[in-house]
């Protein structure tokens, strides 16, 4: 069997790795010059490690990516750390990542803090997400936490991430965020790019072919099989976002409409390389003040030592935006000018002269929107077209985007292809 995989992100590479382990003839096509998708890394100046274009870490219960790292011989490269998460509200930063810090949170009455901590504990222990998929996060969390806790904690975060969709987000999505989170976080020496590079090397050692900087515009069905560029294949796995997949393949009209019906947001990051840290100790700062034009500040070098980036400090300013949002067309200089007054509110002593370099990235279709009943909307791996499979972020539910789930999905896709094609 000749299998083509369109998309060289974590899902596509994991599927290719699993298939080539079994001797399958696999070819991966990636339009970018680098592999990794959302975990794609870049380097600058005297950095010894690459940095992801969008902030990344893994949780200590993310068994799929941990198991893959062990299998790839990267166990010694996994770093388990204990950074601080906080939220910004009413001009101050408040740690908000342990039961004790929740109980000390001064912006809620004590009884609401107790309720908030209890709800977080219930969501952590409760394994049943399906009933929560049929009701909004607003209805569940407002009734359980209280109206004030909803307005101060959860509503600003959902509004910041999902905008007009905020009040429609299924409770299962917020359950997943609380259920999976661990106090300790993981990262890889060399960045996630190191995992991608080793994974690609293993695929090629197992006989797979990988073509980067190679655009696929159409997948055609012919008597020789599926045609991708100038080559023919018996089966195709598409791992690119659903809107792109719908443009590549002449799917049945009803199926195409289903793919296109899922709303998506773009991920945008403005990355600052600075002489000193923007945040003193906090790694992840959620912005609960909705007058701010961004949703999170992630001070990467408050988790990973600056020595890996030439002694510089690295900070992400993150947003999820609808495809038509004006921020997506702004240059990094324009974004910095827009964001800087708000960064000064967070860090009053921070100056523009502290900035060494800036980088900005926008990744379309990076976040599917999980509204009620999302699992019925999400595409399955098997499509209506024979020998044509689909596995992308839209298929990860109730979980949010993440490398662990990309690995899980890649393995499931490979298993499905093996079973369906009798490889």
C-alpha positions in Angstrom: 0.0 0.0 0.0 1.1 3.5 -0.9 -0.2 6.0 1.7 0.1 9.8 1.3 -0.2 12.0 4.4 -1.0 15.6 3.7 0.2 17.8 6.5 3.5 17.4 8.5 2.2 18.4 11.9 2.4 16.2 15.0 -0.7 14.2 13.9 0.6 13.5 10.4 4.1 12.6 11.6 2.8 10.3 14.4 0.6 8.5 11.8 3.6 8.2 9.4 5.8 6.9 12.2 3.2 4.2 13.2 2.5 3.2 9.6 6.2 3.0 8.6 6.9 0.9 11.7 4.6 -1.7 10.0 6.4 -1.4 6.7 3.8 0.7 4.9 5.0 2.9 2.0 4.4 6.4 3.3 5.0 9.8 1.8 4.4 13.0 3.8 3.7 16.4 2.1 4.1 19.6 4.1 3.6 23.0 2.5 5.9 24.8 5.0 9.7 24.6 5.0 9.6 23.2 8.5 7.7 20.3 10.0 5.7 20.4 13.2 2.6 22.4 12.4 1.6 24.4 15.5 4.7 23.0 17.3 6.9 24.5 14.5 10.0 26.1 15.9 12.4 28.9 14.9 15.7 30.2 16.1 17.4 33.6 16.4 20.8 35.0 17.1 22.7 33.1 19.7 19.8 30.9 20.8 20.9 27.3 21.4 17.3 26.0 21.5 14.5 26.6 19.0 11.3 28.3 20.2 7.7 27.4 19.2 5.8 30.0 17.3 2.9 29.4 19.7 3.5 28.7 23.4 3.7 25.0 24.3 4.0 22.7 27.2 2.6 19.3 28.2 0.9 18.1 31.4 2.3 15.3 33.5 -0.8 13.1 32.7 -0.4 13.5 28.9 0.5 9.9 28.5 0.4 9.8 24.7 3.2 12.3 24.1 5.2 11.0 27.1 5.0 7.4 25.7 6.1 8.6 22.3 9.0 10.5 23.7 10.1 7.4 25.6 9.8 5.3 22.4 11.9 7.9 20.5 14.6 7.7 23.1 13.8 11.2 24.4 13.1 10.3 28.0 16.1 12.2 29.3 15.1 15.3 27.3 11.8 15.7 29.2 11.8 18.4 31.8 9.1 18.5 34.5 8.7 22.0 36.0 6.5 23.9 38.5 5.8 27.3 37.0 3.2 29.8 38.4 -0.2 30.5 36.8 -2.0 33.7 37.7 -4.8 36.0 36.5 -4.8 39.8 36.0 -7.8 41.6 37.3 -8.4 45.2 38.5 -4.8 46.2 38.0 -3.2 43.4 39.9 -1.8 39.8 39.4 -3.2 37.0 41.6 -1.8 33.5 41.7 -4.6 31.1 40.8 -3.3 27.6 40.3 -3.7 25.8 43.7 -6.6 25.2 46.1 -4.8 27.6 48.5 -4.4 30.4 46.0 -8.1 30.1 45.0 -9.1 30.3 48.7 -6.9 33.4 49.1 -8.3 35.1 46.0 -9.5 38.5 47.4 -11.8 39.4 44.5 -14.6 37.0 45.6 -16.4 36.5 48.9 -15.1 33.6 50.9 -18.1 31.4 50.1 -17.7 31.9 46.4 -14.0 31.0 46.7 -15.0 27.8 48.4 -17.6 27.0 45.7 -15.0 27.8 42.9 -12.5 25.4 44.5 -15.1 22.8 45.0 -16.3 23.0 41.4 -12.7 22.7 40.1 -12.2 19.6 42.3 -15.5 18.1 41.0 -14.4 18.7 37.4 -11.0 17.2 38.1 -12.5 14.0 39.6 -15.5 13.6 37.3 -14.7 11.5 34.2 -18.0 12.0 32.5 -18.0 14.8 30.0 -20.8 13.7 27.7 -23.7 15.2 29.7 -21.8 18.5 29.9 -21.6 18.7 26.1 -25.3 19.4 25.8 -25.3 22.5 28.0 -23.3 25.7 27.9 -20.4 26.5 30.2 -22.2 29.7 31.2 -25.2 27.7 32.5 -23.2 25.1 34.4 -20.5 27.2 35.9 -22.7 30.2 36.7 -25.1 27.9 38.6 -22.4 26.0 40.4 -19.9 28.8 41.1 -22.3 31.7 41.5 -22.9 34.7 39.3 -20.0 36.8 40.7 -17.4 34.0 40.3 -18.6 33.4 36.7 -18.3 37.1 35.9 -14.9 37.6 37.5 -13.2 34.4 36.5 -14.7 32.3 33.8 -16.7 34.7 31.6 -13.7 37.0 30.8 -11.6 34.0 29.8 -14.2 32.5 27.5 -14.9 36.0 26.1 -11.2 36.6 25.5 -10.7 33.3 23.7 -13.9 32.8 21.8 -15.4 36.3 21.4 -18.9 36.2 20.0 -19.0 32.4 20.6 -18.2 32.7 24.3 -21.7 32.2 25.7 -22.2 29.2 23.3 -19.2 27.2 24.4 -20.2 23.8 25.7 -19.5 23.0 29.4 -17.5 20.0 28.3 -14.8 22.2 26.9 -14.3 24.0 30.2 -14.5 20.7 32.0 -11.7 19.4 29.8 -9.5 22.4 30.7 -10.0 21.8 34.4 -9.9 18.0 34.3 -6.6 17.6 32.5 -4.6 20.5 34.1 -1.7 19.5 36.4 0.3 21.8 38.6 3.5 20.6 37.1 4.2 21.1 33.4 6.5 19.4 30.9 8.8 20.7 28.2 11.5 19.2 26.0 15.2 20.1 26.0 15.7 21.8 22.7 12.0 22.6 22.4 9.2 20.7 20.8 11.1 21.0 17.5 13.6 18.5 18.9 10.8 15.9 19.1 9.6 16.8 15.6 13.2 16.4 14.2 13.7 13.0 15.9 10.3 11.8 14.8 11.0 12.8 11.2 14.4 11.0 11.3 12.7 7.8 12.5 10.1 8.0 9.8 12.9 8.2 7.1 14.9 5.5 8.8 11.8 3.3 8.5 11.5 3.9 4.8 9.1 6.9 4.8 9.6 9.9 2.5 9.0 13.5 3.7 8.7 16.5 1.4 8.7 19.9 3.0 8.0 23.2 1.2 5.6 21.2 -1.0 2.2 22.6 -1.7 -0.7 20.2 -2.5 -3.5 22.0 -4.3 -5.8 19.1 -5.2 -6.3 15.4 -4.5 -7.6 13.6 -7.6 -9.2 10.2 -7.9 -7.9 8.3 -11.0 -7.7 4.7 -12.2 -4.2 4.5 -10.8 -5.5 5.6 -7.3 -5.4 9.0 -5.7 -3.1 11.5 -7.4 -1.2 14.0 -5.2 1.0 16.3 -7.3 2.7 13.9 -9.7 2.5 10.7 -7.6 -0.2 8.1 -7.1 -1.3 6.5 -3.9 -3.7 3.8 -2.7 -4.9 5.7 0.4 -4.7 9.3 1.6 -4.6 10.7 5.2 -5.4 14.4 5.4 -4.3 16.2 8.6 -4.7 19.8 7.6 -7.6 21.9 8.9 -11.1 21.1 7.7 -11.5 24.3 5.6 -8.3 23.4 3.7 -9.3 19.7 3.4 -12.6 20.7 1.9 -10.8 22.7 -0.8 -8.4 19.8 -1.6 -10.9 16.9 -2.1 -14.2 16.7 -4.0 -16.0 15.4 -1.0 -19.8 14.9 -1.3 -21.6 18.3 -0.9 -23.3 17.4 2.4 -20.0 16.3 3.9 -18.2 19.5 2.7 -21.0 21.6 4.3 -20.5 19.8 7.6 -16.7 20.4 7.6 -17.2 24.1 6.8 -20.0 24.5 9.4 -17.4 24.3 12.3 -16.2 27.8 13.2 -12.5 28.3 13.6 -10.3 30.9 15.2 -6.7 31.9 14.2 -4.0 31.8 16.8 -1.8 34.9 16.9 1.3 35.5 19.0 3.6 38.5 19.4 6.8 37.3 20.9 9.2 39.7 22.7 12.9 38.9 23.2 13.9 41.2 26.1 16.8 42.0 28.4 14.8 41.4 31.5 11.6 39.4 32.2 8.3 41.1 31.6 6.7 39.2 34.5 8.6 38.8 37.7 7.8 35.1 38.5 4.6 34.2 36.7 4.8 31.8 33.7 1.2 32.1 32.5 -0.9 35.2 33.1 -4.6 35.1 32.1 -5.9 38.5 31.4 -9.4 38.8 33.0 -9.6 42.5 32.2 -11.5 42.7 29.0 -10.3 46.2 28.2 -7.0 44.6 27.2 -6.5 43.7 23.5 -5.0 40.2 24.3 -6.0 37.2 26.4 -2.7 35.9 27.9 0.9 36.8 28.6 3.2 33.7 28.7 6.7 34.4 30.1 8.4 31.4 28.6 11.7 32.0 30.5 10.0 32.0 33.8 9.7 28.3 33.1 12.7 27.6 30.8 16.1 29.2 31.7 17.2 32.2 29.6 20.6 30.7 29.0 19.0 28.6 26.2 18.1 31.8 24.3 21.5 33.6 24.6 20.6 35.0 28.0 17.5 36.8 26.7 14.1 36.6 28.1 11.2 35.3 26.0 7.6 36.4 26.4 4.5 35.6 24.3 1.4 37.9 24.0 -1.3 35.6 22.8 -4.7 35.9 21.1 -7.3 33.8 19.4 -9.1 35.8 16.7 -11.8 35.3 14.1 -10.4 35.0 10.5 -11.5 38.6 9.6 -10.0 40.3 12.7 -7.9 43.4 11.8 -5.1 42.3 14.2 -4.2 39.5 11.8 -3.1 41.9 9.1 -1.0 44.1 11.4 2.8 44.0 11.4 4.7 43.1 14.6 5.6 46.8 15.0 1.9 47.7 14.9 1.0 45.0 17.3 3.7 46.2 19.7 2.5 49.8 19.5 -1.1 48.6 20.2 -0.2 46.3 23.1 2.6 48.3 24.8 0.4 50.6 26.9 -1.3 47.5 28.4 2.0 45.7 29.0 3.0 48.8 31.0 -0.1 48.3 33.2 1.1 44.8 33.9 4.8 45.7 34.3 5.1 49.5 35.0 9.0 49.5 34.9 9.1 47.7 31.5 10.5 50.0 28.8 10.7 49.7 25.0 14.5 49.9 25.3 14.3 46.5 27.2 13.1 44.9 23.9 15.9 43.2 21.8 13.7 41.7 19.1 10.1 41.0 18.2 8.4 38.2 16.2 4.8 37.7 15.3 3.0 34.7 13.9 -0.6 34.1 12.9 -1.9 30.5 12.3 -5.3 30.2 10.6 -7.9 27.6 11.7 -5.9 26.9 14.8 -8.8 26.6 17.2 -12.2 24.9 16.5 -15.1 26.3 18.4 -16.8 23.7 20.7 -20.5 24.6 20.9 -23.1 22.3 22.4 -23.3 18.9 20.7 -19.9 19.4 19.1 -19.1 15.6 19.0 -21.9 15.2 16.4 -20.3 17.9 14.3 -16.7 16.8 14.5 -15.4 14.8 11.5 -14.5 11.1 12.0 -11.3 9.6 10.6 -13.2 7.6 8.0 -14.7 9.9 5.3 -17.4 9.2 2.7 -14.7 8.7 0.1 -13.1 5.2 -0.1 -9.5 5.0 1.0 -9.5 8.7 2.1 -9.1 9.6 5.8 -9.2 12.8 7.8 -7.6 13.5 11.2 -7.1 17.1 12.4 -7.8 19.3 15.4 -11.5 19.2 14.7 -11.5 15.6 15.7 -10.0 16.2 19.1 -12.9 16.5 21.6 -13.8 17.2 24.3 -10.1 18.3 24.6 -8.6 21.5 23.5 -5.8 21.7 21.0 -2.5 20.1 22.3 0.4 18.0 21.2 -0.7 15.1 23.4 -4.0 14.8 21.6 -2.3 15.3 18.2 -0.2 12.2 19.0 -3.3 10.3 20.2 -5.1 11.2 17.0 -2.2 10.2 14.8 -2.0 6.8 16.4 -5.8 6.3 16.0 -5.6 7.4 12.3 -2.8 4.9 11.6 -4.7 2.1 13.4 -7.8 2.9 11.4 -5.9 2.9 8.1 -4.3 -0.5 9.0 -7.7 -2.0 9.8 -9.6 -0.6 6.9 -6.9 -1.3 4.3 -5.8 -4.6 5.9 -2.2 -3.6 5.8 
